[in-house]
């Protein structure tokens, strides 16, 4: 078996499959996984008018509820769990704040710009009785973007396993699900990005199976008058959160768990920096002074 590295773009990210496969199967399996990822992207993208996300949002304020398939219903159920786990900071209705926040503009939105958006935000407003969902106010939106890429990484890895892949990984824009170690049992070495030096790894983490994801205040941000405003937004105030951690990485059996927990860790770190240590999963946290802490086995750069 050969190691085949297959790169492609999806969900606005550079993605890669690293799969140990016979040469005569690599192309077919690889293309099948790429096609699957693209189908899932089309299903949940808010940029496509016929996606389930767009259908839900287009029905906001109308009397009819939207019926969801079982897969989407599970994702909605998980959104409720994340909302509870995060004390309301992880809220899939808060994506509408992008109408005020443009991280390419170097302009911090005013209170007046945020004010009309805040009444449209709140998981408690969503009418959800599986399989039916309704957004009661016109202008409300939901956005799966906070965790659907990780879900797709898990689903793609499971699809690889179903086709006999035992060694390899799925990397969707840094959300990594390891199917299994190299054939000799060696771990995959996953680089953790330096929060202030693009293209530089601050540490390397060995992973043989399961998932690892990283969230940071460097993913989308702008600097205004020496202050870093990150994409981490408080759904209660609409303001950018100034997290205690610049970066958080979590290892978990599933990418969707690792990814959502790294996001919650950053959202909560302003007031609860110990939350990441309390959840019990292996983690690596990097504070604003670039000091590292956590329980993940790692090699520091």
Beta strands, then each sheet from edge to edge (+ up, - down):
strand 1: 2-10
strand 2: 13-21
strand 3: 66-67
strand 4: 127-129
strand 5: 132-134
strand 6: 168-172
strand 7: 175-180
strand 8: 188-194
strand 9: 197-207
strand 10: 210-216
strand 11: 221-224
strand 12: 227-230
strand 13: 245-252
strand 14: 283-287
strand 15: 292-294
strand 16: 299-300
sheet 1: 1+ 2- 6+ 7- 10+ 13- 14+ 15-
sheet 2: 3+ 5- 4+
sheet 3: 8+ 9- 16+
sheet 4: 11+ 12-
end
